Amino acid sequence: MMNWFSHLLSSVVEPFDYAFMQRALLSCTLIGFTNGFLGTFIILRRQALLADALSHSLLPGLAVAAMIVGLSPEGLLLGGLIAALFVALGAQLMARNSRLKEETAVASLYIIAFALGIVLIRFAKVKVDLTHFLFGNILGVGNGDLWIAYGAAFLTLGTLVLFQRPLLLTLFDVAVAQASGVKVRWVETGLLALTVLGLVASLQAVGVLLSLGLLIIPAATAYLLTDSFDRMLWGGAFLGMVCSVGGLFLSFFANIPSGPCIVMLMAVFLGLAYLFSPRYGVLSRLIRGRHYHEESLERWEGHQGHDHQIPEKSQDTRTDKK
């Protein structure tokens, strides 16, 4: 028994013997918690599809940065930020100055940006594997990537906590927020910038295509489990951190890519919440509905043997009145 426990313990701590796993673990913890926290605001603002468009629009900025400064983490961060903000603000400008709706403009610009990024990568100064940008490689996290993760976590968490009241007013009722003196447009722009920052910070971990999962899935899972904003906020952050770290360990022992493994572990929790959430789970509602139906049926059957005729006294009274 002790030998089995010792073997299990040694297997668990084995990844920490490698410096690259230590950096990857720290990166997963920071990115998973921060993006899970930020995801609550994105879900409640109904901007999941916008975040998806922004994640794809990072690619041309990354390609241009690789062409100019190589694969410097700081250069990639700046390039991704500029490209995503260009698409987001450009979509708003198109929507205001044409017949196009904002979602149509976003969809058009992000797919154009994604195609442009694929073309530009071929002209990069250094040899760049497209799959590295698309799916990430968290085991290749360097010190520069860690500093970006530190900065993104500090800026995102600090801003969201500090400006939580105007954010909540904007999320739930824009009219009330405007009447209360909240600069709604500035709040929305700030949330957009933090979304882009979260996506860029996730690039090394899961890449352009899967970075959205770290933002949306933990918050969506928490949304199915609770009606409390605080529980959703911190629960999504905790779930994002746990799934990121758990997915990293699974990828290490199973020898599979870390990004997809992290997202698929989050998908498992989302599926469980969808089915078994005490209040909103599909199976829970079916069981609860069947329970209520059986109670109603028993009450109805219990009344079948009763005589529901009007008493004679009442009939006499009504006859006398006539």
C-alpha positions in Angstrom: 0.0 0.0 0.0 2.8 2.4 0.9 4.7 1.5 -2.2 1.7 2.3 -4.3 1.2 5.7 -2.6 4.8 6.6 -2.9 4.7 5.8 -6.6 1.6 7.9 -7.1 3.2 10.8 -5.2 6.4 10.6 -7.2 4.3 10.6 -10.4 2.4 13.7 -9.3 5.5 15.7 -8.4 7.6 14.5 -11.4 6.5 17.4 -13.7 7.9 19.9 -11.2 11.4 18.6 -11.8 11.4 20.4 -15.2 11.8 24.1 -15.4 9.5 24.4 -18.5 6.7 22.6 -16.5 7.1 25.0 -13.6 6.8 28.0 -15.9 3.8 26.4 -17.7 2.1 25.6 -14.4 2.5 29.2 -13.2 1.2 30.5 -16.6 -1.8 28.2 -16.5 -2.7 29.4 -13.0 -2.5 33.1 -13.9 -4.2 32.9 -17.2 -6.9 30.4 -16.1 -7.9 32.4 -13.1 -7.8 35.8 -14.9 -9.7 34.7 -18.0 -12.3 32.9 -15.9 -12.8 36.0 -13.9 -13.1 38.3 -17.0 -15.4 35.8 -18.7 -18.2 36.5 -16.3 -18.5 40.1 -17.6 -18.3 38.9 -21.2 -21.1 36.4 -20.7 -23.4 38.8 -18.9 -22.7 41.5 -21.6 -23.5 38.9 -24.3 -20.2 39.5 -26.1 -19.1 35.9 -26.6 -19.3 36.1 -30.4 -17.5 39.4 -30.4 -14.7 37.8 -28.3 -14.6 34.9 -30.8 -14.1 37.4 -33.7 -11.4 39.3 -31.7 -9.5 36.0 -31.1 -9.3 35.4 -34.8 -8.4 39.0 -35.7 -5.2 38.7 -33.6 -3.4 36.8 -36.4 -2.5 39.6 -38.7 -1.1 41.7 -35.9 1.0 38.7 -34.8 2.2 38.2 -38.4 3.2 41.8 -38.8 5.0 41.7 -35.4 6.9 38.6 -36.5 7.9 40.3 -39.7 9.2 43.4 -37.9 10.7 42.3 -34.6 10.6 38.5 -34.8 9.0 36.3 -32.1 9.5 38.7 -29.2 6.7 38.3 -26.7 6.4 42.1 -26.3 6.2 42.6 -30.0 3.6 39.9 -30.4 1.6 41.4 -27.6 1.6 44.8 -29.2 0.8 43.5 -32.6 -2.1 41.4 -31.4 -3.6 44.3 -29.4 -3.5 46.7 -32.3 -5.0 44.2 -34.8 -7.9 43.2 -32.5 -8.7 46.8 -31.5 -8.6 47.8 -35.1 -11.2 45.2 -36.0 -13.4 46.0 -33.0 -13.3 49.8 -33.5 -13.5 49.5 -37.3 -16.7 47.4 -37.0 -18.3 50.1 -34.8 -17.3 52.8 -37.3 -18.7 50.8 -40.2 -21.9 50.2 -38.4 -22.4 53.9 -37.7 -21.7 55.0 -41.2 -23.5 52.4 -43.3 -26.5 50.1 -43.4 -24.5 47.2 -41.9 -25.3 46.0 -38.4 -22.4 45.8 -36.0 -22.3 42.0 -35.8 -22.2 41.9 -39.7 -19.3 44.3 -39.7 -17.4 42.4 -37.1 -17.9 39.1 -38.9 -16.7 40.6 -42.1 -13.6 42.3 -40.7 -12.5 39.4 -38.5 -12.6 36.8 -41.4 -10.7 39.3 -43.6 -8.2 39.8 -40.8 -7.7 36.1 -40.3 -7.1 35.5 -44.0 -4.7 38.4 -44.2 -2.8 37.0 -41.2 -2.3 33.6 -42.9 -0.9 35.3 -46.0 1.4 37.6 -44.0 2.9 34.9 -41.9 4.6 33.6 -45.0 6.6 36.8 -45.2 7.9 36.8 -41.6 11.6 37.3 -41.0 11.8 34.1 -39.0 10.4 30.7 -39.8 7.0 30.6 -38.1 4.9 27.4 -37.8 1.2 28.5 -38.3 0.0 25.8 -35.9 2.1 27.5 -33.1 -0.1 30.6 -33.4 -3.3 28.7 -34.0 -3.1 26.2 -31.1 -0.3 27.5 -28.9 2.4 25.6 -27.0 2.3 26.2 -23.3 5.4 24.1 -22.7 7.3 26.7 -24.6 6.4 29.5 -22.2 9.4 31.8 -21.5 10.1 34.5 -19.0 8.8 37.2 -21.3 5.5 35.3 -21.6 5.3 35.0 -17.8 5.8 38.7 -17.4 2.9 39.3 -19.9 0.7 36.9 -17.9 1.6 38.7 -14.6 0.8 42.1 -16.2 -2.4 41.0 -17.7 -3.6 39.4 -14.5 -2.7 42.5 -12.4 -4.3 44.9 -14.8 -7.4 42.9 -15.5 -8.3 41.8 -12.0 -7.4 45.3 -10.6 -9.6 47.1 -13.1 -12.6 44.8 -12.8 -12.6 44.9 -9.0 -12.0 48.7 -8.9 -14.7 49.6 -11.5 -17.1 46.8 -10.6 -20.1 49.1 -9.8 -20.1 51.0 -13.2 -19.5 47.7 -14.9 -22.5 46.0 -13.3 -24.8 49.0 -14.1 -23.7 48.8 -17.7 -24.1 45.1 -17.9 -27.6 44.9 -16.5 -29.2 48.3 -17.5 -27.5 50.8 -19.8 -30.3 53.4 -19.3 -29.8 53.3 -15.5 -26.0 53.4 -15.9 -26.3 56.5 -18.1 -28.7 58.2 -15.7 -26.3 57.5 -12.8 -23.5 59.3 -14.7 -21.6 56.3 -15.9 -19.7 56.8 -19.1 -21.1 53.7 -20.8 -19.0 54.0 -24.0 -15.8 54.3 -22.0 -16.8 51.3 -19.9 -17.6 49.2 -23.0 -14.3 50.2 -24.6 -12.4 49.3 -21.5 -14.0 45.9 -21.3 -13.2 45.4 -24.9 -9.5 46.3 -24.3 -9.4 43.9 -21.4 -10.9 41.1 -23.5 -8.2 41.6 -26.2 -5.5 41.6 -23.5 -6.8 38.4 -22.1 -6.9 36.8 -25.5 -3.3 37.9 -26.3 -2.0 36.7 -22.9 -3.5 33.2 -23.7 -1.8 32.9 -27.1 1.2 31.0 -25.9 -1.0 28.6 -23.8 -3.8 27.7 -26.3 -3.3 29.7 -29.4 -5.6 32.0 -31.4 -8.4 29.4 -32.1 -8.7 28.0 -28.5 -8.1 31.2 -26.5 -11.8 31.9 -26.5 -12.4 28.7 -24.5 -10.5 30.1 -21.5 -12.7 33.2 -21.5 -16.1 31.7 -22.1 -16.4 28.1 -20.9 -15.6 28.5 -17.2 -17.9 31.5 -16.9 -20.6 29.7 -18.9 -20.3 26.7 -16.5 -20.6 28.9 -13.5 -23.6 30.7 -15.1 -25.4 27.3 -15.2 -24.7 26.6 -11.6 -25.7 29.8 -9.8 -27.8 33.0 -9.9 -25.3 34.8 -7.7 -23.0 37.3 -9.4 -20.3 36.9 -6.8 -20.4 33.1 -7.0 -20.3 33.2 -10.8 -17.4 35.6 -10.8 -15.2 33.8 -8.4 -16.4 30.3 -9.3 -15.6 30.9 -13.0 -12.1 32.1 -12.0 -11.5 29.1 -9.8 -12.8 26.7 -12.4 -10.7 28.3 -15.1 -7.6 27.9 -12.9 -8.4 24.3 -11.9 -9.1 23.2 -15.5 -6.0 24.9 -16.9 -3.7 23.2 -14.3 -5.5 19.9 -14.6 -5.4 20.0 -18.4 -1.6 20.7 -18.2 -1.1 17.6 -16.1 -3.2 15.4 -18.3 -1.4 16.6 -21.4 2.0 15.8 -19.7 1.1 12.2 -18.7 -1.0 11.4 -21.8 1.5 13.1 -24.2 -1.1 15.1 -26.0 -1.2 18.9 -26.9 -1.9 21.0 -23.8 -4.2 23.6 -25.4 -6.9 21.1 -26.6 -6.5 19.1 -23.4 -7.3 22.2 -21.2 -10.3 23.1 -23.3 -11.7 19.6 -23.4 -11.4 19.3 -19.6 -13.4 22.5 -19.4 -15.9 21.0 -21.8 -16.4 18.1 -19.4 -17.4 20.4 -16.6 -19.7 22.4 -18.9 -21.4 19.2 -20.0 -21.9 18.1 -16.3 -23.3 21.5 -15.4 -25.6 21.4 -18.4 -27.0 18.0 -17.4 -26.9 18.1 -13.6 -27.1 21.7 -12.5 -29.5 21.7 -9.5 -31.7 24.4 -11.0 -30.9 24.7 -14.7 -29.7 21.2 -15.6 -31.6 19.3 -18.3 -31.8 16.0 -16.3 -32.5 17.9 -13.1 -35.5 19.6 -14.7 -36.8 16.4 -16.1 -36.6 14.7 -12.7 -38.2 17.6 -11.0 -40.9 17.8 -13.6 -41.7 14.1 -13.3 -41.8 14.5 -9.5 -44.3 17.3 -9.7 -46.4 15.4 -12.3 -46.6 12.3 -10.1 -47.7 14.4 -7.1 -50.4 16.1 -9.2 -51.5 12.7 -10.5 -51.8 11.2 -7.0 -53.9 14.2 -5.8 -56.2 13.8 -8.8 -56.6 10.1 -8.3 -57.3 10.7 -4.6 -60.2 12.9 -5.4 -61.8 10.4 -7.8 -63.7 8.4 -5.1 -65.1 11.6 -3.5 -68.7 12.8 -4.0 -68.5 16.4 -5.3 -72.3 16.9 -5.6 -73.7 20.0 -4.2 -75.2 19.4 -0.7 -79.0 19.2 -0.4 -79.2 22.2 1.8 -77.6 24.4 -0.7 -79.9 23.1 -3.4 -83.0 23.8 -1.2 -81.7 27.3 -0.5 -81.4 28.1 -4.2 -84.9 26.6 -4.8 -86.4 28.8 -2.1 -84.7 31.9 -3.7 -86.3 31.0 -7.0 
